[in-house]
Amino acid sequence: MKFLLHHGLGYSSIHRIGNYLRSHGAGRHWIERYRGDVFLVVSDEADEAILRKEFSDLLDAVNETETDGIRR
């Protein structure tokens, strides 16, 4: 599942989220950048649940079939 970091937040937010995932979840995630947007991608359902519950104020879920990188 792919999540878009809210506009204006930087890598310190991504690092904080990554540290949380490593401590409380599977910790398998990666970062993608596209046209100024920063995405956090997880492959584990437990990590997806953590992101939806703990970090919904920082991230928006993105439909993975959208490949144009446009904010919706």
N, C-alpha and C positions, 0 to 999 in steps of 0.2 A: 504494500500500500504506500502511496506517495502522499506526503503532506507538504504544503506550501507554508514557509515561514512568513508571518505577517510583515508587510512592508515597513521598513525602518528598523527592524531588528537585525542584529548582526550575528557574527560567528560566536560571540560569547553566549548567546542564547542557545545556539546549536550545541556548543560544548557542554553547557549545563544539562540539556536534554540527553545528550549522549552519555554523560556520566550517570544520570539517573537510570537510563536503560541498562547500562552495564551493571549497576548495583541491584536493580529490581526486576529485570527482564532477561531476555536472551542476549541483548546487547549487539545483535547483528543489524547494523544499519549503515547507510552511506549517504553522502551529501552530493547533490547535483546542483549545478548552476545553469540557468538558461535565461538569457536576455535580462540580466539584473535580478532575477528571482532566485531564491535559494529554496531547494527542496530537501526534505529529509525522507529517505525511503527505508522502509522496514520490510522484512520478509517473514517475520514471525507474528502469528496472531496475538500472542501475549504482548509483544511490544506495540502492536497496533492498538490494543485495548488500553495500554498505559498512555499512549499519546492522546487518544480520544478523551480519556478521563482526566489526566493530570495536566495536559498542556493544550487544551482546547482554546485557551485564551491567547496562545502564541502561534497556533498552527491551524490551517484549514485543510481538510482532506481534499484530495484532487482525484478526479476520475482518471484512471491510468490510460484510458483510451484517448484522452485529450493529449495531443502531442505538440500542440502549437505554443504551449507555455503561456497562454494568455490568461490573466486573472479573470475569474468568473464570479 
